[in-house]
Amino acid sequence: MAIQLAKGQRIDLTKTNPGLTKAIIGLGWDTNKYSGGSAFDLDASAFLANDQGKVQDDLEFVFYNNLKSPTGAVEHTGDNRTGEGDGDDEQIVVDFSLLPAHVTKIGIAVTIHDADARKQNFGQVSNAFVRVVNPENDEEILRYDLGEDFSIETAVVICELYKHGSDWKFNAIGSGFSGGLADLCRNYGLEV
């Protein structure tokens, strides 16, 4: 059975799961029964960062327009433009064995596409979650449900995977940004 985490909790991934070299990061959400005339399009992304929390190469920002990092260590499985249905709406696959040595943190975020123009924010999103699945046996290792703590935010860093010694750990972040994808990119050192 998966471990249920709360905001701010950290848990080991690779030490307590020997042999775990790949992980599926599944993200899901629903939109509240609010209609502002535009459909919601939420997008998952991954920022492959160094010890200072900064992305060294634009190609190490993985999202719907750049589905795979240069080494193939992080891959976005594709954009889901509606979020309809149960289960994961978008997935990011991480192969820890292919990560370059300078990458010690992977920030996983979700943004609302065109949020300002559509007058949308995370206050209109519910049931948002992230889960980590072992692709070898489809076992859910952990799950973090974000709750309803957001109002005007248009981007959320949901979690970070980070290296501690030779092991990888999971940190349930749940930190919102009001400036959308641009704010998020600047946070990780990318020029917008």
N, C-alpha and C positions, 0 to 999 in steps of 0.2 A: 504494500500500500504506500502511496506517495506521501511524502512529508508536506504538510501544509505550513507555509511560512506567513509571517506578518511583516509589515513594513519595517525595514531596518535590520531584519534578521539576516544572518550569514550562515552558510552551510557549505561543507566540503562536498565537492563533486567527485573528483578522481580518487581521493584517498579511501573513501568509504565504498567506492564502486570500482574495485580493482579491475584493470583491463578496459575501463571506459576511455576510448580514444575519440569517439564521436558522440555528439549530442544533438538532438533536434530540439530547437527552442520554438515551441508552439505558442502563438499569441491569438487571443480571441476577444471579442467584444460584441455588444449589442448597442443599438441606438434607442434612446427613449422614444416614446410615441409622440415625438414633437416633429412637426413638419414646417420647415421654413421655406419650402418650395424647392429645395435642392437635396439631392441624395447625399448621404455621407460616404466619403471614401477615406478610410483610414489606411495608413501605410506604415509598415514595420521597416526598421533600418538597423544596421549594426555599424558601430564605429570601432575600428581596430586601433587601439591607442597604446602609447608607451607609458613608462613609469610616471610621467608628468600629466597623464590623462589627455594627451594630444595625439591626433592622427598625423603621421608623418607624410603620407602620400594620399592624394585625393582618391586614388583607386582602392584605398583601404576603408573607404566609406561605401558600404554595401547597402543598396536600396533598389527600388523598382527600375531605375535606369542604369544600374551597375550591379547585376545580379551575382557576381562572383569576385572575390578578392584575387589579386594577382597570383597567389600560390594555390588558390583553390581551397584554402582553409575555411573560408566562410562563404556560404552560398544561400542566397534568398531564392525560395522555390517559386516565386511569382506573385504578382499583384492581384489581390482580391478586391474588386472595386465596390462590392456591395456589403460584405460581412454577413450575408444571409446564411442561415442554417446553424446547426450545432457544431461543436468542436473547434478546432483551430481555424482561424480565418487566414492567417499567413504563418509561414514557417521559415526559420533560418537554421541551416545545418552547419554545425561547427565541427571541424576535424582538428583536434588539439595537436596532433602529430605534424600537421602541415603549417602551423602558425610560425611566422618568422620570429627570431629571437627578440626583436625589439617590441613585439606586441605582448603586453603584459596585462591588458585590460580590454574587454569587449563590452561596449555600452550598447544595450538593446533598447530601442526607443520606438514609440508610435506617434505619428503626427496625423493631423487632419488636413487632407489635401485641400488647398484653396479655402482655408477656414475663414479668413477675414472677408473675402468676397461673398462667401455663402452664409456668413454670420453664424458660424458653428464653433463649438468648444467642447471640452471634455465634461462639462456639466450636463451635456446632452447624451453622454455615453454611459452605459451601465454594463455590469457583469464583465468588466475587463479583467483578463488574467494572462499569466504567462506560466508555462509548464516546461519542464525539461524531461525529455524522453530518451531512453537508451534505444537506439535504432537496431541493436542486435537482437533484442527480445521484445520490443515495443512496450517496455515497462516504464511507467511514469515514475520518475525519481522524486520530483518535487513539484509543487504548485504554489503560486502566489496570486491571490485575488486582490486586485487593487482597491476595491471598495469605491465609495462615492465621494472621495475627498476633493474633487476638483470642481471649479466653476468656470473661470474665464480662460483657463489654459488651453493651448492649441497643440502642444507637444508634451510628451511625458517620457522621461527616461524610466523605463519600467524596472530594469535590473542591470547589473553588471556581472560579468564573469571576470574573475581576476586571478592572476597567478600568485601563489604564495609558496616560495621555495620551488619545488618541482610539481606541485599539485595545483589544480584549478578549483576555485571556490565560486559560490553564487551569493550575490548580495541583492536583497530585495530593496530597491531604491524608491520607486514611486514618487519622483520629483518632477513637478510640472514647470513648463515654460510658456509664457504668453506670446512670445514672438514667433511661434511656429518653427518650421524646419530651419529657417535662417538663424534663429537664436540658438537652436540646438547645435548646428554646425559650428557657430562661433565658439560655443562652450567647449567643443572638442578641437579647437584650433584651426578650423578650416575657414578659408576666405569665401565670402558669399558675394 
